[in-house]
Amino acid sequence: MDVRPLADRLRPSAVEEVIGQSHLLGAGKPLRMAIQSGQLHSMILWGPPGTGKTTLARLLAATTDAKFLSISAVLSGVKEIRQAVEEARAEQRQGRRTILFVDEVHRFNKSQQDAFLPFVEDGTFVFVGATTENPSFELNNALLSRTRVYKLQSLSEQELNQLLDRALQTAAAGLAGLRLDKEARNLLVAAADGDGRKALMFLEIAADLRPEQAGQVTAANMADIVGAGVRRFDKGGDVFYDQISAMHKSVRGSNPDASLYWLMRMLDAGCDPLYVARRLVRMASEDIGNADPRALQITLNAWDVQERLGSPEGELALAQAVIYLAVAAKSNAVYLAFNEVKAEVSSRGSLEVPLHLRNAPTRLMKQFGHGKAYRYAHDEPDAFAAGEQYFPDSLPPKIFYRPVNRGMEIKIAEKLQRLRELDRKALADKV
């Protein structure tokens, strides 16, 4: 009796049997050509769980008659790396190539990753690393420069159904007589969430727990098997930030429906609602600003509701805030002004505060001229001291904040234009 997991029993033995990754394995595509031609090169296989990274590495070894060595960065260290090097050298002496497959390669620290470099360069082995995290952030540049990165994609619903069909129709799978009704299959595919290994795991559990009545698995049976399910949402990983980015850009693009969809995707996957609340406050200032100042207050109110009431009342408040942000007038004028003045301050250093703007709480400070000739704006017509200088003396007045022609910033722009005209006239009269 074969006790291996179903996913391992069904592992493809030829590239034609691989389901999914057509962008890499289709006719004339790069990875298919590498596998079929036997032109081995070191690579990084980057993609979500259950997309076939281990399978592709094994196929590469089998097709080229190379020795396949596998280590896991979770369980291994420098000792295991050295042992793999010695095995690869032994194969090399016999004229045979070695593929060293390193699962979860991003788990290795910098020094451990560096340990592979000389052996990749001298051809001791072909390095194949598998990772679910963005290699740009998790792998050393030195290792990346010696490898080619292939991006694997989650399996589509159609591809997951193809995988289930193969499992149900292949004798080696040992699922003879097992049948899924339509609703049960849909539940399984949804719960797998693009992960082929997870889909086969659920199918195998269904086979072990199948009812005696002719092997039919119903939706109720499958619901018990898959439970609530766990979405792909690795806090701090690529999927986490990709979904947040999608929500932010949907809000910025004034699409309330897509914004709400991505909010729910994150909440459904277990994202901390308070983290979402904090990001919404950021959006209110970055993408809406003074075009609709109410947006900031609404997001703060939603944050407060989430903290006070929790789920589900708080999440509904977050949904309200997301929709409001999406439909509000947009302006990034505050965001641009903030970054521009930040760069100005950084480049100019500590310029002196003009004497007339300095605080003068004591007689000595007044004797030194602090606050002298300061014009109290409320004593001026329209509470505006036309021609007054508020920048440091060595810094010519600059415009950082440029309101857009949307929302309340239309009125703000009109007011600023009028005040600047008063300044211009006052300065001209002085001359």
C-alpha positions, 0 to 999 in steps of 0.5 A: 500500500502506497502511504505517500500523500496523494500530491506526491503519488500524482507528481508529474513525471513529464512536463506535459503532465504539469497543470498550470504555469502555461506562461513558463511551460507552454510551447516555446516558453523559457522553462519548458525549453530549459527542461526539454533541452537539458540546458541547466542553469541555476534558478529561483522558482518564486510563487505561492504554495502548491504551484509546483516548485518542487515538481519542476525541480524534480522534472529538471533533474529527471529530464537531464539525468542529474542527481537530485539533492534536496534540503530545506532552509527551515531544517538545514544549516551550513552543515547540510550545505557542506554535505550537499557539496560533498555529494555533488562533488562525488557525482561530478567526479563520475561525470554526472551533474547535480541539482541542489534544490533548496526549499524555502530558500528565503529562510537562510540568512545572508551568510548561509546564502553566500555559502552557495556562491562559489559552488554555483560559480564553479559548477559543482551543482545547479542551484534551484531555490524555491520561495514564496517571498519576493526574491528582491527583498529576501535573497542576496543580490549576489545570489540573484545575480547568478540565478534566473527568477521564474515567477509561478502563478496560483492555479486557476479554478479551471486548472484545479478542476483539471487536477481533480479530474486527473486524481479521480481518473488515475488508478495510482491515486487510489480513489476508485469509486469516489465521486464529488457532486457539483457543489462539493467540488465547488467548495473544494476548489474555493477552499484550495484557493489556487493551491494544488497541494491543498486541493489534493489534500482535501480530496484525499481526506474526502476519500478517507471519510467517504460515506459508504453509499457508493462513494458520493461526497456531498456539499455537506460532507465537503463543508465539514472537511474544508471547514472555514478555510484559510485564504492566502494572506501571509502577514508581512509577505507579498500577498499581504502588501499586494492586497493592501496596494490593490485597495489603496489604488482602487480608492485612489482610482475612485472605484468604490466597488473594487475598494470594498472587494479588496477590503473584504479580501483582507478581512476575510483572510484575517488581516488585523482591522486596526491595521486597515484603519491606520492605512485608511487614515493615510489614504485620507491625507495622501489621496484626498487631503483638503479636497474633502477634509471630512475624509480624515475625520470619517476614517478616524471615526471608523478606527474608533468604532473598530477599537470600541466595538470590534467585529462585525460593527467595526468592520462595517464602519471600515467599509463605510470609510472605504466607500467614502474615500473612494467617492470623495474628491481627490487631491494629492496636493498635501502629500506633494507639498509635504514631500517637497518641503521635507526635501527643502528642509533637508537640503537647507539645514537649520536656517535662522528664525527671523527676529520678528517671528521669534518668541519674546516672553522676557524683557531680555529677549525683547531687548535683543529684538525678538518679536520686534515689528511683528504684525498681529494678523487679527489687527489687519484688514481681513485678518491678513498682514499683506506683505509680511515675511514668514520664511527665513531671511535667507530663503526666498518665499516658495510655494509648496502647497498647490491646491487642485481644481477639485472639491474644497481645494477649488475655494482654497486655491481662490483664497490663496490667489487673492491673498498672494495678490495682496502680498504682491501689491503690498511689496510693490508699494514698499518699493 
